[in-house]
Amino acid sequence: MSRKNRAMLVGSIGAGKSTLTNALLGRKVDAVKTQALVYRDWIVDTPGEYTENPFFYKNIMATALEVTHVLFMQDATKRKMIFPPGFSTGFNKLPIGVVTKSDSEKADVEAAIAQLRKVIPNGPIVVTSSFTGKGLQEIRDLVNCNSMEEIEEYVSAITEESVIFI
């Protein structure tokens, strides 16, 4: 992974941010509730409260200054959307939508994708499973892209169905 590119994970409490962080970094440890910003290698894991409470948006905005990409995470087992429409446009960073828990029997992947489409008007959405590894390499590759054009080129060149571009 290129050290110059860093990604911040944002999403609701329990969306799978810490589990995804561990999976992306190949760490075989149980995820624990994130209480503060956690910097691990090229990933910044944020507490779910930062996204669920608009009073904490300033923390997300300040942390975004340190990264090149923002991963907006939507739990496929939850119907609740915590991001306002167009939320990704408030960041001058490359957005990546991430559907988590796609392997759960309770998952509604199509609904999660539809929710992320409202948050990210332009960019990729990756359907993931931290347990099977689905979508993990694609996220690593997308974070190595340095522009939306590079991202679009990457997505159009892969045959993996876990990534779509909107």
N, C-alpha and C positions, 0 to 999 in steps of 0.2 A: 504494500500500500504506500502510495506517495505520502510522505510526511508533510508536504505543503498543503494538502487538502485535509480538512477536518469536517466532521459531520456532527450536528447537534440533533438529538432525538427529542421530539416533543409529542405529548399525547396524554390521555387521561390516566388517572390512577388505575393501575392494573392492566394497562394496554399492552404490556410486554416489552417495555423499553429496556429494562435491565436484562431480561432474558435474551432479547435480541442482541444487546451489546455483548454479552458473554458468548453467544453463538457466533457472532461476526468475528470475534477475537479468538475463537477456539478455546475459550475458558470452560472447563468442566466443573463449574461451581453453581450452586443454587443461587438464584436471584434473591436479593433482599430488598425491602422497601427503601427506595432512594429518598433520603431526607434532605440532601443538599446536592449541588452540582457535583458530578463525579466525572473526572477526566481520566479516561483510559485510552492510552495510545492515541488513535486518530478520532476517537468518539467522545462526545460530551453527553452524558446521560443526565436528564433533568427530572426533578420531582414532578409528578402528575399535577400537584397543586398549582404549579406555575402556569399550567394551561387551563385548569378548571376555574381559576379565580382571576378575573380581569385585573385585580389589584396587583397581581404578580407579572403581568405582561411586560412591565418595564425590565424585569429580570431576564425574560426571554430575549427581549430586544438588545439588552446590553451584552448578553452571552453570544448572541448572533454575530456581534462584531468580531468574535474570535474564530469564526468558522467560515467555510466556503459553501457548505450545503446544510439545509435543514430538512430533516426527515419528519414528516407529519404522519403520525401513526394512528390507525383506526383498528380497533379490536373487532374482528369479524363476528364475534359472539355477542356484541353489544349493539343495541339499536340507537343509543344516545350519541349524538354528535356534539362535541364540545367546542369545535372550532367555528368561528363565525364564517359566513360565506366570504370567499376571496381572501381569507386570512393570510395565505402565503404571499400575497402581493404586498404586504406590509414589510417584507424582508427583502433586502437587496442581495439575496442569496439564491443559489440554485435549489429549487424545491424537489423533493422526492416523496411521493405518497407511498405509504407502506401499510398493507393489510396484514395484520398479525392474526395468529391462531386460526389460519385457514384450514388446518387439519382437524379441528374440533368438530364433533358431530352437531354442535349447535351453531356452527359457522354459517353465515349468509354472506358469502364473498361478494356476490353481485351488489348487495345493499351497501356493503362497506366501500366498494369501488365507487358507487353512485354518491356516497357521502363525501369521499375524498375529491371527486370531480368538482364539488361545490367549493372546496377549500383551495384547490390548485387548478386554476383555469388553463394552465399550460405547463406540461411536464409529465414525467413518467410516474406510473403507479406500479409497485412491485407487490405481488401476492407472495407471502412468506409463511414458512413454518420453521421455527427455531429448533424443532425436534427432528424433522426430516432433512433440514438443510435447504429446503426449497426457497429459491430467491436470494439466498445469502451472497453467492458469488456475484449475482447481478447488482446487488446493492454496493458491494466493494468496487465493482467496475464503474458504476455510475458515479460514485464519490471520486473516482480518479478522473472523471471528465471535468473540463475546465470552462465549458460554456453550454448553453442550451442547445446550440447547433451540434456540439459533440455528443450530447446526450441523445438527441434525436437520431443522429447517425448510428450511434451504438444500438439503440432500440430497434431501428429498422434493419440492422444487420444480424440480429440474433433470431433464432427460431424458437427460443424458450417462450412458452405461452404465459409464464408467470409475470411478464412485464408488458404493460401497454403504455402508449404515449397519447396524451390528450392535448 
